[in-house]
């Protein structure tokens, strides 16, 4: 899985901590990005250019922090 996040986003930090607590620390690829820079990779995942954004192993993007946390906990 790939997690797009930013150090200043409290929602991204929430998702990152949830991923660590759920045991995904070693299998999660962290992609640090600045959403204000119009990063092409982030825009491909989330056209709104917001973090956090998670791309699952099956290629499905999840872009709401509550949904991402729920997905990580239920896996």
C-alpha positions as a printed NumPy array, in Angstrom:
array([[  0.   ,   0.   ,   0.   ],
       [  1.069,   3.577,  -0.614],
       [  0.225,   6.397,   1.762],
       [  0.534,   9.969,   0.532],
       [  0.978,  12.286,   3.483],
       [  2.373,  15.582,   4.686],
       [  4.044,  16.366,   8.   ],
       [  1.783,  19.352,   8.704],
       [ -1.521,  17.532,   8.213],
       [ -3.09 ,  16.283,  11.454],
       [ -5.287,  13.913,   9.426],
       [ -2.251,  12.407,   7.713],
       [ -0.583,  11.91 ,  11.1  ],
       [ -3.748,  10.209,  12.384],
       [ -3.732,   7.778,   9.457],
       [  0.   ,   7.134,   9.813],
       [ -0.342,   6.299,  13.518],
       [ -3.356,   4.088,  12.804],
       [ -1.351,   2.219,  10.157],
       [  1.516,   1.702,  12.596],
       [ -0.811,   0.523,  15.37 ],
       [ -2.56 ,  -1.86 ,  12.949],
       [  0.782,  -3.457,  12.092],
       [  1.359,  -2.046,   8.608],
       [  4.597,  -0.231,   9.419],
       [  6.863,  -2.393,   7.265],
       [  4.462,  -2.985,   4.371],
       [  3.329,   0.617,   3.942],
       [  5.173,   2.833,   1.482],
       [  5.16 ,   6.418,   2.749],
       [  5.162,   9.097,   0.073],
       [  5.827,  12.496,   1.604],
       [  4.351,  15.23 ,  -0.549],
       [  3.355,  18.87 ,  -0.541],
       [ -0.269,  19.066,  -1.717],
       [  0.19 ,  22.718,  -2.72 ],
       [  2.868,  21.847,  -5.299],
       [  0.412,  20.122,  -7.692],
       [  2.325,  16.856,  -7.449],
       [  1.337,  14.791, -10.502],
       [  1.456,  11.507,  -8.55 ],
       [ -0.856,  12.83 ,  -5.844],
       [ -3.216,  14.325,  -8.429],
       [ -3.465,  10.934, -10.128],
       [ -4.597,   9.398,  -6.827],
       [ -6.684,  12.312,  -5.566],
       [ -7.738,  15.016,  -8.053],
       [ -8.482,  17.301,  -5.085],
       [ -4.745,  17.179,  -4.189],
       [ -5.454,  16.487,  -0.513],
       [ -3.623,  14.297,   1.961],
       [ -3.871,  11.715,   3.336],
       [ -4.514,   9.428,   0.384],
       [ -4.027,   5.678,   0.485],
       [ -3.678,   3.43 ,  -2.544],
       [ -4.545,  -0.131,  -1.58 ],
       [ -2.699,  -3.186,  -2.862],
       [ -5.485,  -3.674,  -5.408],
       [ -5.005,  -0.104,  -6.692],
       [ -8.09 ,   1.483,  -5.142],
       [ -7.516,   5.027,  -3.85 ],
       [ -9.021,   6.028,  -0.493],
       [ -8.959,   9.743,   0.283],
       [-10.881,  10.383,   3.501],
       [ -8.949,   9.913,   6.751],
       [-11.839,   8.223,   8.568],
       [-12.343,   5.774,   5.718],
       [ -8.613,   5.072,   5.487],
       [ -8.39 ,   4.39 ,   9.249],
       [-11.418,   2.1  ,   9.118],
       [ -9.933,   0.227,   6.158],
       [ -6.597,  -0.255,   7.961],
       [ -8.218,  -1.475,  11.175],
       [-10.544,  -3.934,   9.418],
       [ -7.855,  -5.562,   7.253]])
